[in-house]
Amino acid sequence: MTKSTECGAITGLYLNSRLFYLQCPTPLFTIFVLSPHCSTAMIELKNRLIRGSICFAILQATEALVVPRSVSDFHKIGTQDDLFPFLAGDGPYFSYPGDYGIPVELPTGCKLSQVQLLARHGERYPTKNKAKKLSKTWGKLQEYSKKFNGSLSFLNEDYRFFIESSDVLEMETTTTNSVNAINPYTGEMDAKKHAQEFLALYGELLDPSKEFAVFAASSQRVHDTAKYFIESLGSDYNISLQVVSEEPESGANNLSPGYSCPAWDADEFSEITDSFSTDYLKEISIRLNNENKGLNLTSSDATNLFAWCAFELNARGFSDVCNIFTREEFLNYAYQDDLESYYQDGPGNPMIQAVGTNLFNASVELLKQSEELSQRAWLSFTHDTDILNYLTTIGLFDDGKKLNATHVPFRDHVFHKSWMIPQGARVYTQKFQCQNDSYVRYVVNDAVIPIESCSSGPGFSCEIEEFYQYAEQRMAGQDFFKVCNTSSVSNVTDLTFYWDWETKNYNSTLLKA
């Protein structure tokens, strides 16, 4: 479409129901403008516009922020997305790299009967604990009185630390709290774009004449992600946002069952995870110290710089800190995180299959009742660990081979944590009917991930009765309440919020965590 402005006719495409990118034919500026319409086509062109434009303006209501042509950092925005798979799930959303090429759209002749979504909150600022560590490293750099050399030389150019206030810690990045007004990676915009993608694929399941629920854990950032998602769905739908408490006393009636699992021990397999060589971190600190005599960075600082890179991308849209590392160092960092997550919250920890059963069992019950329930789209938002536990119980990323701590594997490595649960991660369960038979399959971060032992159906799906047998086997002998010793913190033994939300109206107090 076109719009008349001072620079002449400009054209653009809708990104979602709130945001519209506009490109001037002359290289004056590109505009972000609020708009009531949308088109997912803009998603494909977003990075091209970001990289190819010279100057931006942001129009929100009647206010505009113009970023001048001389901004030297402008060209950096949108150029580091190749690093996202190596950022331990702390950086911006990206599609699953191991895409098998299977279309997410249903096979020809098939019809949706139900869809479920379990999504992570969007891009955020670091937690308070992580921010303390980053600030400690930033303090060392601030105290350095000489000119920086090498990969730290960007600090000579009036660099601003991306955490400008403690008020933003733990919070979703938005168009208003981002360090950079033209940051394309905010959690807010990620959620709104996701909602438009949802409508394009699954909108037929939403009935504007009926109220339906969207569920969110009671963390502020999780709630905010759900809120932005709902806003972008538009005003045609009657949506009730149900905020489910993630406090331990919620027991099994929880979107974050890990908080109700006092028996879980993060250090149970530390003997394995601690044996992975961290020489690469030491080498990073030595290199930076050699380039800048008198600087005293440690291996811990090197670890902090990786996290700094990721979270700054969420807040600024680019990070010069990311340029400190070689690709080999990114690979080591990503695998070290995979290893720790595998043995703490994934298949390497026998307890986790029971923890994930809490949500997986509810999912299976919703599938079984799809013909009886009036709601056909079940949308839930929670944290990364809870999704990882859920995926562990399903078994999508468990080939039965334990991750080793001796080296970075390549062929025998299906468990990539950051690929599974980046910020804004989304796991869809599709149930569809082809002729007289029903099938189930999973879509993880825009990629169809077949169940290895059950994928002979259309679109590499699993026939419904075979799926139920598979699910029963995955959950056999798994008792979340018992294994987690949940009775020590709660007497709530069942997950019920999907079925009783209309009478209970979940409205828990939000936690800034």
N, C-alpha and C positions, 0 to 999 in steps of 0.2 A: 504494500500500500504506500501512498505518498502523503506527505504533510508539508505545508508551506512554512518556511522559516526565513530568517534574515539571510541565510546562506543559499537560499533557493530551495528547489524541491529536494526532499530527502526521502529515502526509501528505507524500509526496515522490516523486521519480522517480530512477531510477538514471542516472548520467552515464556511468560505465564500470565495469569490474570492480573498481575500487578505491574509487570515490568515489560517495557518495549524498547528494544535496541533500534536506534535510527542511524543511518549512515549517510552523511552528506556526499554528494558527487564530487565536491571539491574537498581538499584535505584540511578542512577547517576544524571540524569536530564531529564526534559521534555523540548521540544523546541517549541517555536512559530516561524514559518517561513512563509515568504511571498510565495504565490503560486497562479497560475492562475486558479485553479480549485476549486470545492466546493462539499460538501455533507452535507445535513442537519442532517445526523445521528450524527455528532459530537455534535450537540446541546444537545442531550440526555446525552452524556458522559462528557460534559464539567466539571461539578462540581465534578464528580468522579475522573477525572484526576487531578483537582486542589487540591482536598483533599488528594489524595493518593500519590502524588509525593513528593519527598524530596527536590529537587532543580530544578530551572528553568533556562533556557537560552532563550533569545529573539534574534532571528536573523532577522535583517531588512537589506535587501540588503546584503552588505558584513560586516556589523557591528553586533556585538553580545554583549549582556549584560548578564553576568552570575550572578545569585543570589546564593551565597554560601550556603552550606549545613547547616551552623550554624545559619542561620537567624531564630530567635526564633518566629517571627510573621508569618512565612510562613503557618503554619497549620491553621491559623485563616481565611484565604481567602476562601470564599465560604461557611462559616458555619453559616451565620446570615440571610440567605434568608427568614427564617420563620418570621422575623421582618418586612419585606417590606410592608405587608398590613396595618401596623400601623403607617407609617411614613408620613402621611398627603400628600402623593403625591410628597414628596421631595426626596425620595430614589430611588434606581434602579428599572428597569422594572420587572414586574412579571405578570404571567397569572392570569386572573380573577378567584378568589377562588370559586365563586358561579357557577361553571360549572355544567350544567344540564346533562352532558354526551352525548350531541348531537354532532356528528362528524361535524367538520368544512368543510370537503369534501362534495361535492354535493351528494344528494341522487342518487342511481343507476338509470341510464337511463336519467338523466338530464344533460343539457349542459349550460355552462356559456354564457351569452350574454353581461353582463357588470359587472364591479366591480368598486367601489369607495372606496377610502381610505382618511380618515381625521386623521392625526397623530400628536402627540405632538413631539416637539424636544426631543432629547435624554438626558441622564443624564448630569447634569451641576454642575458648582460651584454655590454658593449662589449669590444672587443679592448684589449690593453695600449696600443697606439698611440693608439687613439681615446680611451681613458680619460685619457691624458696631456693631450690637448687639452681634454677636458671639465673636468678638474681645474684647468687653467690659467684657464679662464673662471670656475669656481667660486671660485678663489682671489681673483680680482678682486672678486667679489661679497662674499666674506667680509671683505675689507679695507675695504669701504665702511662708514664709521662713522655715516652718517646714516640716517634713516628712509626706507625705500623707498616710492616712489609709483607709481601707475599699475599696469601689468601685472606689476610686480615686487613689489608690496606683500605678496604671499603669503610673501615671505622674512622678513617681520617676525614671523611666527607660529611660531617655533621650528622652522623648516624643517630637515629632515635630508637631507643629500646622499645620493642613493640608492646610491652606491658606498661601502659601509661597510668593505670590506676588499679588498685586492688579490687575495686568494685566489679571489674569485668571477669575476675577469676572464677572458674567453674562454669561460666556462662557461654551461651551460644554466641557466635559472632554474627553480627547483623549489619545492615547498611548504615546504621547510626553509631555503633560502637567500634567499627573497624578502624584501624590506624589509617588505612587508605580508602578514600571515598569511592574509588572505582574497583575495589577488591571483588573479583568475580567468584570467590570461594567461600562466601559467608554461609553459615548454617541456615540462615533465614532463606536465602535465595535457593540453596540446595533443596530445602523442603518444598518450596513453592514450585520449583521446576519438577521435582519428583511427583508432585500432585498432578501436574499436567500430563506427565508420562503415564501416570496411573489412569487418568481419565481416558487417554487415547487407547489404552489396552483393555481396561476393565470397566469403563464407565457404564456399559450396558447393564451391569449388575446393580447399579444404584437406582433406587426408586424415589423420585422427588416427592411423591405423595406420602411417603412413610418416614418416620423418624428412625435413624440408625445411630449406633454408638461407635465412637472411636476411643480406644483405650490408651492411656499413657501412664507410665510409672510416675511417681510423685516428685522426681527430681525436676528442678526448675527448667533445666535445659531440655529435658525430655518433653516436658509439658509444652515448652515453647516451640519445639519442632512440630509436635502434633498440631498446635495452634496455627502455625504458618501453613502447614499442609492443608488444614481445613479451610483456611482463608482462600487458598488458591483453588480449591475445588469450586468455589463460587457460592452465590447466594441461592442457587436453585434447590439446594439440599437442606433437609432438616436434620442437623447433626448434633448429637449430644456427646460432649467430651467427658469421658469418665476418667477421673484421676485416681489410680489405684495405689494405695500406700505401699512403699517399699521398705517400711520399717520391719524389723525382725518379728515383731508380734503379729504381723500379717500371716505368718506361717506359709502355708501352701497357696493361699489366695493372693497371689503376688506375681507381678510381671518380672520381678527381680529376685527369684528364689534363692540366689546365692547369699543374699543378706540374711536369710533365715536358715543358714546352714553353718551353725557354730562348729561343727566337726571338721569343716574344711580347713586344711593347713597348707598355706602357700609354700612353705619350706619343706614339705614332706619329701620332695625329690630334688632338693637343692644339691645333694652330692653329685647328681648327674649334671644339672644345669651349671653349677659352679665350675665344672671341669672343662667347660668350653674355653678355648684360649681367647684371652682379651688382649693379646699382644698388639692387635691392630689399633686399639684405643691408646695404648702406650706410645705407639709409633706416631699417631696423630699429634699427641701432646708434645712429643719430642720435636717433630717437624715444625710446629707452630712456635715453640720456644726457641728453636735454632734460627728461625726467620726473624724473631723479635727478641733480641738479647735482653735478659732481665725479666722476661715474662715467665711466670711459674704455673703453667697449666698442668693439670694431672689427667690421668685416665678418666676420672670422674667428670672432669670438665669436658672431656671429649664426648662422653655420653650425653652430657647436658647440651652440647652443641647440636647433636643430632635431633634432640627433642625441640630445641630452639628453632632449627630449620623447619620442622613440621608445623609447629604452632604459629610461627611467624607467617607461613603461607596462609594459614586460616585467617589471620588478622590483617595481613598486608597484601596478599595476592602474589607476592614473590619474597624470596629471602636470599640475600647475599651470603648468609651463613651456610646455605646448602652447597655453595661453591667451594667450601673448604675441603670437601671430601672427594676421594676418588670413587669410581664405580665399585671397585673391589671392596673398599671400606663400607660402602652402602650395603653390599651383599653380605658381608660379615655381620653388620649391625642388624639387618633384617633377619638373618638366620638365628642369631642369638636370641632375638625376641620370639621367633617361632619356637625355638627350643624351650624357652621359659614358659610360654603359653601352653605348649603341648603337654608339659608335665604339671602345670598348675591348674589349667582350666580346660584342657582338651583330652584327647584319647589316651595320653600317657598317664593320666590320673584315673584309676579305676572308680573313684567316687563320682566323677563328673557325669557318667552315663546316668546315674540315679538323679543327680541334680537336674539335668536337662529333661528327664522324664516328666517333670511337673508340667512344663509347657507343651511338650510333645504329646502327652496323653490328652491334654485339652484340645490340641489341634486335631488329633484323630477323632475325638468325639464330635467335634464340629463337622468334620467330613461325613461321619456316619449319619448325622442328623440334618444334612443339607436339604433334604426333601421336606423336612418338617419346619425348619426355621425360616421365618420371613426375611431375615437379614442374610444376604448372600455374599457380602464383602466384609471381612473381619480385619480391621486395621489396628495394629498395636505397636506402641513405641516404647523402647526400653534402652538398656545399656549394652555395650559391646560384649562384656563377659557373659551376660545372660543369653545372647544370641550364639556365642561360641559354645556354651553348654548345650544349648538346644541342637545345634548342628552336630555336636559330638554324639548325642543320643541318636539322631537320625542316621549318622554314619556316612555322610556324604564325602567327608575328607579324611577317611580312615581306611588305609589300605592294609592295616594289620602289621605294618613294619614300624618299629619304634625309631624315633629320631635319635641319631647318635650325636655325641658331643665331641667327637674326634676331628671332624672336618665338616665343611659345608657340602651336603649332598646335592645332586642335581637330578639324576634320573629317578631316584627313590625319594621323592620329596613332594608329596601332595598336600601337606599341611602348611599353607602359607597364611599365617594369621592376618597380616595386613590386607591380603587379597579378599579374605572372608569378611572382615569387620572393619573397613575403613570408617572414618566419620561419615555418617549418613548411610551406613550399610542397610541393605534391604533384602530380605529373604521372602520370596513369594511361594505359596503353595497353590498350584492350579489344580482344580478338579474340573474335568470336562467330559462330555458325552460324545461318542462317535457312534452313530447308528444306535444300537441298543445297549452298548457297553460303556462303562465309565472308567476313567483313568486319572492318575495323579502323577504330577511331576513337580520339580523344584526349579525356581529361577533365583539364582544368587547374584546380586549386583549385575543385573542385565544379561546374565549368561545362564542358559539351561544346563543344569548339572544333573545328569541321570543317576538313578540308583544303580550301581554297578551290577547287582544281581537281579535287577527287575527293571528292564528297559526295553522290552520287546513290543510295547504298545506304540500307537501313533505318536510321532514326534519324540521317540525314545522315552515314552511314559511307562508307568507301571499300572497294569490292570488292577482295578479297585480291590478285588478280593485278595489278590496276591499282595497288594500293598498292605492290607490289614494284617495279613499273616506276617509280612516282613516287620511291620511295626510291633506286633505282639512279640516277635522274637527279640527285637531290639530292647524292649522294655521288660522282658521276662526276668523275674527275680530282682528287679530294681524298685526300691521303695525309698522315695525321696525323704519322707518324714522320718523314717527309721535311720537310714544311712547318715543323714545330716544331724541327727539328734535334735531335730526341730522342736521336740516336746519340751526342751529346756528353755525355749524362748516363746513358744506359742502352743495353743491347743487347737489351732485351725488346721485341719487335716486335708481339706479339699479346695481346689481352685473352682470358684463358682461365679466370678464376676461376669463372664461371658453370658451366663444364663439368668442372673438375678439383678442386672444393672438397672432395669426399669423400676424395680421396687426398692432397691437400696440406694441408688444414685450415688455412686462413688465420687467423693469430692475431698480428697485428702489434702492436708496442708502441704504446700510445696517446700521442698528442701533445696537449698542452694548447694547442691552437691551432685 
